[in-house]
């Protein structure tokens, strides 16, 4: 069951990457405003429904509240920074750099949660990370040859790295938090607090840009993005609860990189080098198979 949930999660994550890339390039509204709208219109309604349907008991304490507040802040910062980052970088390159979250998550999961990887899983994770190196070679090669220029390369890389660090920390804190609650409770309170942080970020930007106009197209697209993000969150926690190993989930989720590269090639027409992308896909598939043995 958790494997099916993870597959759904990966497909939805690729979809959200493509949507965020397209929205970031087509709208001038600050990222925080778009994200706050997506959470209010899409994420929260669905997460509330899922939370009420699923078991939602919670053991309240100051520690539980601290874990929820800190986890939601780290994840909200990741959501905000990653949206900014993908405005500056092609989807494949963005996701390649973003894979730095994997060693961060594995290291923190091992240090604070005692969750490590077996030899097979380490080998598989190495293959998946190698696929990322191969995938990044394509846009880098095109950039060197002058066929694909990234005007804000450094800025995009820095935002992507920052978002990866925040997510790596955030998911480990989330894993610690859900030990004190049912999964439904996290859908309600975890996503609720993420929405609150994003709304606060949006108000901050709104005060700096008082003339922001919210079009119907922006509202529709934000709602669509929110629905996809809600699906990502629900499927992720179902997979995490089933596997009960955040390091394993982090390693397997790296397969999203070659999937994103292919999707960006055909959907966004961000084309650099077909052969290298397919080699990356092959490495990622091999890595997933070895990890699952």
C-alpha positions as YAML, in Angstrom:
chain: A
units: angstrom
residues:
- id: 1
  name: UNK
  ca: [0.00, 0.00, 0.00]
- id: 2
  name: UNK
  ca: [2.74, 2.46, 0.90]
- id: 3
  name: UNK
  ca: [4.52, 1.77, -2.41]
- id: 4
  name: UNK
  ca: [1.37, 2.73, -4.34]
- id: 5
  name: UNK
  ca: [1.06, 5.87, -2.23]
- id: 6
  name: UNK
  ca: [4.71, 6.75, -2.97]
- id: 7
  name: UNK
  ca: [4.22, 6.28, -6.72]
- id: 8
  name: UNK
  ca: [1.18, 8.58, -6.62]
- id: 9
  name: UNK
  ca: [3.23, 11.05, -4.56]
- id: 10
  name: UNK
  ca: [6.06, 11.10, -7.12]
- id: 11
  name: UNK
  ca: [3.71, 11.61, -10.07]
- id: 12
  name: UNK
  ca: [1.92, 14.45, -8.29]
- id: 13
  name: UNK
  ca: [5.26, 16.01, -7.30]
- id: 14
  name: UNK
  ca: [6.36, 16.07, -10.95]
- id: 15
  name: UNK
  ca: [3.02, 17.62, -11.88]
- id: 16
  name: UNK
  ca: [3.41, 20.30, -9.21]
- id: 17
  name: UNK
  ca: [6.94, 21.10, -10.42]
- id: 18
  name: UNK
  ca: [5.67, 21.67, -13.95]
- id: 19
  name: UNK
  ca: [2.76, 23.78, -12.70]
- id: 20
  name: UNK
  ca: [5.00, 25.88, -10.44]
- id: 21
  name: UNK
  ca: [7.49, 26.43, -13.26]
- id: 22
  name: UNK
  ca: [4.74, 27.56, -15.63]
- id: 23
  name: UNK
  ca: [2.98, 29.73, -13.04]
- id: 24
  name: UNK
  ca: [6.25, 31.32, -11.88]
- id: 25
  name: UNK
  ca: [7.03, 32.37, -15.45]
- id: 26
  name: UNK
  ca: [3.53, 33.58, -16.34]
- id: 27
  name: UNK
  ca: [2.62, 35.62, -13.22]
- id: 28
  name: UNK
  ca: [4.26, 38.66, -11.65]
- id: 29
  name: UNK
  ca: [2.41, 38.25, -8.34]
- id: 30
  name: UNK
  ca: [4.82, 37.54, -5.44]
- id: 31
  name: UNK
  ca: [5.38, 33.83, -4.83]
- id: 32
  name: UNK
  ca: [4.04, 34.03, -1.28]
- id: 33
  name: UNK
  ca: [0.67, 35.35, -2.49]
- id: 34
  name: UNK
  ca: [0.26, 32.58, -5.07]
- id: 35
  name: UNK
  ca: [1.21, 29.94, -2.50]
- id: 36
  name: UNK
  ca: [-1.09, 31.34, 0.19]
- id: 37
  name: UNK
  ca: [-3.97, 31.28, -2.29]
- id: 38
  name: UNK
  ca: [-3.16, 27.70, -3.31]
- id: 39
  name: UNK
  ca: [-3.23, 26.58, 0.33]
- id: 40
  name: UNK
  ca: [-6.42, 28.45, 1.22]
- id: 41
  name: UNK
  ca: [-8.30, 27.40, -1.94]
- id: 42
  name: UNK
  ca: [-6.91, 23.91, -2.51]
- id: 43
  name: UNK
  ca: [-4.79, 22.40, 0.24]
- id: 44
  name: UNK
  ca: [-6.76, 23.23, 3.37]
- id: 45
  name: UNK
  ca: [-10.25, 22.13, 2.20]
- id: 46
  name: UNK
  ca: [-8.94, 18.73, 1.06]
- id: 47
  name: UNK
  ca: [-6.63, 18.22, 4.05]
- id: 48
  name: UNK
  ca: [-9.47, 19.04, 6.45]
- id: 49
  name: UNK
  ca: [-11.71, 16.49, 4.75]
- id: 50
  name: UNK
  ca: [-8.94, 13.86, 4.83]
- id: 51
  name: UNK
  ca: [-8.14, 14.70, 8.44]
- id: 52
  name: UNK
  ca: [-11.75, 14.33, 9.60]
- id: 53
  name: UNK
  ca: [-12.19, 11.03, 7.73]
- id: 54
  name: UNK
  ca: [-8.93, 9.52, 9.04]
- id: 55
  name: UNK
  ca: [-8.19, 8.91, 12.75]
- id: 56
  name: UNK
  ca: [-7.23, 12.27, 14.22]
- id: 57
  name: UNK
  ca: [-6.35, 11.87, 17.88]
- id: 58
  name: UNK
  ca: [-3.40, 13.87, 19.19]
- id: 59
  name: UNK
  ca: [-1.38, 13.88, 22.42]
- id: 60
  name: UNK
  ca: [-1.12, 17.58, 23.27]
- id: 61
  name: UNK
  ca: [1.93, 18.89, 25.09]
- id: 62
  name: UNK
  ca: [4.32, 21.82, 24.80]
- id: 63
  name: UNK
  ca: [6.72, 19.50, 22.94]
- id: 64
  name: UNK
  ca: [4.04, 18.46, 20.45]
- id: 65
  name: UNK
  ca: [3.12, 22.10, 19.81]
- id: 66
  name: UNK
  ca: [6.79, 23.03, 19.36]
- id: 67
  name: UNK
  ca: [7.30, 20.20, 16.86]
- id: 68
  name: UNK
  ca: [4.21, 21.23, 14.88]
- id: 69
  name: UNK
  ca: [5.16, 24.91, 14.84]
- id: 70
  name: UNK
  ca: [8.79, 24.33, 13.86]
- id: 71
  name: UNK
  ca: [8.03, 21.64, 11.27]
- id: 72
  name: UNK
  ca: [5.36, 23.76, 9.62]
- id: 73
  name: UNK
  ca: [7.67, 26.79, 9.54]
- id: 74
  name: UNK
  ca: [10.52, 24.85, 7.91]
- id: 75
  name: UNK
  ca: [8.20, 23.30, 5.32]
- id: 76
  name: UNK
  ca: [6.47, 26.63, 4.61]
- id: 77
  name: UNK
  ca: [9.89, 28.24, 4.06]
- id: 78
  name: UNK
  ca: [10.77, 25.41, 1.67]
- id: 79
  name: UNK
  ca: [7.52, 25.88, -0.27]
- id: 80
  name: UNK
  ca: [8.14, 29.62, -0.59]
- id: 81
  name: UNK
  ca: [11.83, 29.40, -1.52]
- id: 82
  name: UNK
  ca: [11.33, 26.53, -3.99]
- id: 83
  name: UNK
  ca: [8.68, 28.53, -5.86]
- id: 84
  name: UNK
  ca: [11.09, 31.45, -6.16]
- id: 85
  name: UNK
  ca: [13.92, 29.14, -7.23]
- id: 86
  name: UNK
  ca: [12.00, 27.48, -10.04]
- id: 87
  name: UNK
  ca: [11.31, 30.92, -11.52]
- id: 88
  name: UNK
  ca: [15.04, 31.20, -12.28]
- id: 89
  name: UNK
  ca: [16.01, 27.63, -13.26]
- id: 90
  name: UNK
  ca: [14.68, 25.03, -15.71]
- id: 91
  name: UNK
  ca: [12.69, 22.30, -13.99]
- id: 92
  name: UNK
  ca: [15.28, 19.54, -14.51]
- id: 93
  name: UNK
  ca: [18.20, 21.62, -13.27]
- id: 94
  name: UNK
  ca: [16.17, 22.86, -10.32]
- id: 95
  name: UNK
  ca: [15.24, 19.32, -9.28]
- id: 96
  name: UNK
  ca: [18.80, 18.08, -9.73]
- id: 97
  name: UNK
  ca: [20.18, 20.61, -7.26]
- id: 98
  name: UNK
  ca: [17.19, 19.99, -5.01]
- id: 99
  name: UNK
  ca: [18.29, 16.36, -4.52]
- id: 100
  name: UNK
  ca: [20.73, 17.65, -1.89]
- id: 101
  name: UNK
  ca: [17.74, 17.24, 0.44]
- id: 102
  name: UNK
  ca: [18.30, 13.47, 0.31]
- id: 103
  name: UNK
  ca: [21.64, 13.27, 2.15]
- id: 104
  name: UNK
  ca: [20.38, 15.96, 4.55]
- id: 105
  name: UNK
  ca: [17.24, 13.96, 5.33]
- id: 106
  name: UNK
  ca: [19.11, 10.65, 5.61]
- id: 107
  name: UNK
  ca: [21.76, 12.16, 7.89]
- id: 108
  name: UNK
  ca: [19.23, 13.87, 10.18]
- id: 109
  name: UNK
  ca: [16.98, 10.80, 10.18]
- id: 110
  name: UNK
  ca: [19.91, 8.66, 11.27]
- id: 111
  name: UNK
  ca: [21.12, 11.13, 13.93]
- id: 112
  name: UNK
  ca: [17.79, 12.06, 15.51]
- id: 113
  name: UNK
  ca: [15.36, 9.26, 14.62]
- id: 114
  name: UNK
  ca: [17.74, 6.28, 14.45]
- id: 115
  name: UNK
  ca: [16.54, 5.41, 10.93]
- id: 116
  name: UNK
  ca: [19.31, 4.26, 8.62]
- id: 117
  name: UNK
  ca: [19.59, 2.41, 5.31]
- id: 118
  name: UNK
  ca: [20.67, -1.12, 4.50]
- id: 119
  name: UNK
  ca: [23.58, -1.84, 2.12]
- id: 120
  name: UNK
  ca: [21.19, -2.43, -0.80]
- id: 121
  name: UNK
  ca: [19.35, 0.77, -0.01]
- id: 122
  name: UNK
  ca: [22.60, 2.74, 0.17]
- id: 123
  name: UNK
  ca: [23.71, 1.34, -3.21]
- id: 124
  name: UNK
  ca: [20.30, 2.11, -4.69]
- id: 125
  name: UNK
  ca: [20.36, 5.64, -3.28]
- id: 126
  name: UNK
  ca: [23.84, 6.14, -4.79]
- id: 127
  name: UNK
  ca: [22.51, 5.08, -8.21]
- id: 128
  name: UNK
  ca: [19.60, 7.50, -7.89]
- id: 129
  name: UNK
  ca: [21.92, 10.34, -6.92]
- id: 130
  name: UNK
  ca: [24.21, 9.41, -9.83]
- id: 131
  name: UNK
  ca: [21.20, 9.81, -12.11]
- id: 132
  name: UNK
  ca: [20.96, 13.36, -10.81]
- id: 133
  name: UNK
  ca: [24.57, 14.06, -11.76]
- id: 134
  name: UNK
  ca: [23.94, 12.72, -15.26]
- id: 135
  name: UNK
  ca: [20.73, 14.72, -15.58]
- id: 136
  name: UNK
  ca: [22.40, 18.00, -14.61]
- id: 137
  name: UNK
  ca: [25.06, 17.42, -17.26]
- id: 138
  name: UNK
  ca: [22.50, 18.10, -19.99]
- id: 139
  name: UNK
  ca: [21.57, 21.71, -19.09]
- id: 140
  name: UNK
  ca: [25.16, 22.40, -18.01]
- id: 141
  name: UNK
  ca: [26.43, 21.21, -21.39]
- id: 142
  name: UNK
  ca: [23.87, 23.33, -23.23]
- id: 143
  name: UNK
  ca: [24.80, 26.32, -21.09]
- id: 144
  name: UNK
  ca: [28.51, 25.97, -21.89]
- id: 145
  name: UNK
  ca: [27.76, 25.73, -25.59]
- id: 146
  name: UNK
  ca: [25.57, 28.83, -25.50]
- id: 147
  name: UNK
  ca: [22.38, 26.96, -26.42]
- id: 148
  name: UNK
  ca: [20.63, 27.56, -23.10]
- id: 149
  name: UNK
  ca: [21.41, 30.61, -21.02]
- id: 150
  name: UNK
  ca: [20.29, 30.92, -17.41]
- id: 151
  name: UNK
  ca: [20.50, 34.62, -16.59]
- id: 152
  name: UNK
  ca: [19.92, 34.11, -12.87]
- id: 153
  name: UNK
  ca: [21.80, 30.86, -12.43]
- id: 154
  name: UNK
  ca: [23.54, 31.72, -9.13]
- id: 155
  name: UNK
  ca: [20.39, 33.16, -7.58]
- id: 156
  name: UNK
  ca: [18.38, 30.12, -8.64]
- id: 157
  name: UNK
  ca: [20.98, 27.70, -7.27]
- id: 158
  name: UNK
  ca: [21.11, 29.48, -3.90]
- id: 159
  name: UNK
  ca: [17.33, 29.53, -3.52]
- id: 160
  name: UNK
  ca: [17.16, 25.86, -4.51]
- id: 161
  name: UNK
  ca: [19.84, 24.85, -2.01]
- id: 162
  name: UNK
  ca: [18.14, 26.84, 0.75]
- id: 163
  name: UNK
  ca: [14.79, 25.19, -0.02]
- id: 164
  name: UNK
  ca: [16.42, 21.74, 0.05]
- id: 165
  name: UNK
  ca: [17.95, 22.42, 3.47]
- id: 166
  name: UNK
  ca: [14.65, 23.65, 4.92]
- id: 167
  name: UNK
  ca: [12.74, 20.65, 3.56]
- id: 168
  name: UNK
  ca: [15.37, 18.17, 4.79]
- id: 169
  name: UNK
  ca: [15.05, 19.59, 8.31]
- id: 170
  name: UNK
  ca: [11.28, 19.99, 8.07]
- id: 171
  name: UNK
  ca: [10.43, 16.40, 7.13]
- id: 172
  name: UNK
  ca: [12.56, 15.01, 9.94]
- id: 173
  name: UNK
  ca: [10.80, 17.24, 12.47]
- id: 174
  name: UNK
  ca: [7.46, 16.21, 10.93]
- id: 175
  name: UNK
  ca: [8.37, 12.55, 11.38]
- id: 176
  name: UNK
  ca: [9.10, 13.27, 15.05]
- id: 177
  name: UNK
  ca: [5.79, 15.12, 15.39]
- id: 178
  name: UNK
  ca: [3.54, 12.38, 13.97]
- id: 179
  name: UNK
  ca: [4.71, 10.02, 16.71]
- id: 180
  name: UNK
  ca: [2.36, 11.97, 18.98]
- id: 181
  name: UNK
  ca: [-0.71, 12.03, 16.73]
- id: 182
  name: UNK
  ca: [-2.78, 10.14, 14.20]
- id: 183
  name: UNK
  ca: [-2.19, 10.94, 10.57]
- id: 184
  name: UNK
  ca: [-5.55, 12.73, 10.33]
- id: 185
  name: UNK
  ca: [-4.51, 15.12, 13.10]
- id: 186
  name: UNK
  ca: [-1.41, 16.08, 11.13]
- id: 187
  name: UNK
  ca: [-3.53, 16.73, 8.04]
- id: 188
  name: UNK
  ca: [-5.57, 19.19, 10.13]
- id: 189
  name: UNK
  ca: [-2.96, 20.85, 12.31]
- id: 190
  name: UNK
  ca: [0.23, 20.34, 10.27]
- id: 191
  name: UNK
  ca: [-1.19, 21.62, 7.00]
- id: 192
  name: UNK
  ca: [-3.18, 24.23, 8.90]
- id: 193
  name: UNK
  ca: [-0.03, 25.72, 10.39]
- id: 194
  name: UNK
  ca: [1.76, 25.59, 7.04]
- id: 195
  name: UNK
  ca: [-1.15, 27.59, 5.61]
- id: 196
  name: UNK
  ca: [-0.88, 30.09, 8.45]
- id: 197
  name: UNK
  ca: [2.85, 30.66, 7.87]
- id: 198
  name: UNK
  ca: [2.29, 31.11, 4.11]
- id: 199
  name: UNK
  ca: [-0.52, 33.61, 4.76]
- id: 200
  name: UNK
  ca: [1.82, 35.58, 7.03]
- id: 201
  name: UNK
  ca: [4.51, 35.53, 4.29]
- id: 202
  name: UNK
  ca: [1.87, 36.76, 1.81]
- id: 203
  name: UNK
  ca: [0.77, 39.63, 4.09]
- id: 204
  name: UNK
  ca: [4.39, 40.67, 4.43]
- id: 205
  name: UNK
  ca: [4.79, 40.83, 0.63]
- id: 206
  name: UNK
  ca: [1.37, 42.44, 0.21]
- id: 207
  name: UNK
  ca: [2.42, 45.34, 2.43]
- id: 208
  name: UNK
  ca: [5.50, 45.88, 0.23]
- id: 209
  name: UNK
  ca: [3.44, 45.62, -2.99]
- id: 210
  name: UNK
  ca: [0.05, 47.19, -2.15]
- id: 211
  name: UNK
  ca: [-1.10, 47.29, -5.78]
- id: 212
  name: UNK
  ca: [-1.29, 43.50, -6.28]
- id: 213
  name: UNK
  ca: [-4.17, 42.45, -8.53]
- id: 214
  name: UNK
  ca: [-5.74, 38.99, -8.19]
- id: 215
  name: UNK
  ca: [-7.14, 37.81, -11.52]
- id: 216
  name: UNK
  ca: [-9.60, 34.97, -11.99]
- id: 217
  name: UNK
  ca: [-6.93, 33.04, -13.86]
- id: 218
  name: UNK
  ca: [-4.57, 33.37, -10.91]
- id: 219
  name: UNK
  ca: [-7.26, 32.13, -8.51]
- id: 220
  name: UNK
  ca: [-8.08, 29.15, -10.74]
- id: 221
  name: UNK
  ca: [-4.45, 28.18, -11.22]
- id: 222
  name: UNK
  ca: [-3.66, 28.63, -7.52]
- id: 223
  name: UNK
  ca: [-6.59, 26.39, -6.61]
- id: 224
  name: UNK
  ca: [-5.37, 23.75, -9.08]
- id: 225
  name: UNK
  ca: [-1.86, 23.88, -7.63]
- id: 226
  name: UNK
  ca: [-3.31, 23.60, -4.13]
- id: 227
  name: UNK
  ca: [-5.28, 20.47, -5.02]
- id: 228
  name: UNK
  ca: [-2.13, 18.84, -6.41]
- id: 229
  name: UNK
  ca: [-0.11, 19.85, -3.33]
- id: 230
  name: UNK
  ca: [-2.81, 18.40, -1.06]
- id: 231
  name: UNK
  ca: [-2.52, 15.11, -2.93]
- id: 232
  name: UNK
  ca: [1.26, 15.21, -2.48]
- id: 233
  name: UNK
  ca: [0.91, 15.73, 1.27]
- id: 234
  name: UNK
  ca: [-1.68, 13.01, 1.84]
- id: 235
  name: UNK
  ca: [0.12, 10.41, -0.29]
- id: 236
  name: UNK
  ca: [3.49, 11.27, 1.31]
- id: 237
  name: UNK
  ca: [2.29, 10.69, 4.86]
- id: 238
  name: UNK
  ca: [0.50, 7.47, 3.89]
- id: 239
  name: UNK
  ca: [3.77, 6.24, 2.35]
- id: 240
  name: UNK
  ca: [5.80, 7.43, 5.34]
- id: 241
  name: UNK
  ca: [3.47, 5.77, 7.83]
- id: 242
  name: UNK
  ca: [3.57, 2.51, 5.87]
- id: 243
  name: UNK
  ca: [7.34, 2.41, 5.36]
- id: 244
  name: UNK
  ca: [8.11, 3.93, 8.80]
- id: 245
  name: UNK
  ca: [11.54, 4.96, 7.52]
- id: 246
  name: UNK
  ca: [12.08, 8.54, 6.39]
- id: 247
  name: UNK
  ca: [15.55, 7.74, 5.00]
- id: 248
  name: UNK
  ca: [14.09, 5.09, 2.69]
- id: 249
  name: UNK
  ca: [11.30, 7.39, 1.50]
- id: 250
  name: UNK
  ca: [13.84, 10.16, 0.85]
- id: 251
  name: UNK
  ca: [16.07, 7.83, -1.16]
- id: 252
  name: UNK
  ca: [13.24, 6.45, -3.29]
- id: 253
  name: UNK
  ca: [11.74, 9.89, -3.91]
- id: 254
  name: UNK
  ca: [14.89, 10.89, -5.81]
- id: 255
  name: UNK
  ca: [13.45, 9.10, -8.84]
- id: 256
  name: UNK
  ca: [11.36, 12.25, -9.28]
- id: 257
  name: UNK
  ca: [14.41, 13.90, -10.87]
- id: 258
  name: UNK
  ca: [14.59, 11.97, -14.17]
- id: 259
  name: UNK
  ca: [10.79, 11.93, -14.32]
- id: 260
  name: UNK
  ca: [10.79, 15.72, -14.05]
- id: 261
  name: UNK
  ca: [13.51, 15.98, -16.70]
- id: 262
  name: UNK
  ca: [11.44, 13.96, -19.18]
- id: 263
  name: UNK
  ca: [8.21, 15.78, -18.32]
- id: 264
  name: UNK
  ca: [9.91, 19.19, -18.71]
- id: 265
  name: UNK
  ca: [11.33, 18.03, -22.06]
- id: 266
  name: UNK
  ca: [7.91, 17.17, -23.51]
- id: 267
  name: UNK
  ca: [5.56, 19.54, -21.63]
- id: 268
  name: UNK
  ca: [7.64, 22.68, -21.09]
- id: 269
  name: UNK
  ca: [9.92, 22.09, -24.10]
- id: 270
  name: UNK
  ca: [13.02, 22.60, -21.94]
- id: 271
  name: UNK
  ca: [15.24, 20.46, -24.14]
- id: 272
  name: UNK
  ca: [18.96, 20.05, -23.71]
- id: 273
  name: UNK
  ca: [20.21, 16.52, -24.40]
- id: 274
  name: UNK
  ca: [17.82, 13.58, -24.89]
- id: 275
  name: UNK
  ca: [20.41, 10.83, -24.52]
- id: 276
  name: UNK
  ca: [21.72, 12.05, -21.17]
- id: 277
  name: UNK
  ca: [18.20, 12.35, -19.81]
- id: 278
  name: UNK
  ca: [17.36, 8.77, -20.77]
- id: 279
  name: UNK
  ca: [20.61, 7.53, -19.23]
- id: 280
  name: UNK
  ca: [19.57, 9.32, -16.04]
- id: 281
  name: UNK
  ca: [16.19, 7.60, -16.14]
- id: 282
  name: UNK
  ca: [17.86, 4.21, -16.51]
- id: 283
  name: UNK
  ca: [20.13, 4.84, -13.52]
- id: 284
  name: UNK
  ca: [17.20, 5.96, -11.41]
- id: 285
  name: UNK
  ca: [15.15, 2.86, -12.28]
- id: 286
  name: UNK
  ca: [18.08, 0.60, -11.44]
- id: 287
  name: UNK
  ca: [18.51, 2.45, -8.15]
- id: 288
  name: UNK
  ca: [14.84, 1.98, -7.24]
- id: 289
  name: UNK
  ca: [14.99, -1.74, -8.03]
- id: 290
  name: UNK
  ca: [18.13, -2.26, -5.94]
- id: 291
  name: UNK
  ca: [16.66, -0.24, -3.07]
- id: 292
  name: UNK
  ca: [13.50, -2.37, -3.08]
- id: 293
  name: UNK
  ca: [15.40, -5.70, -2.91]
...
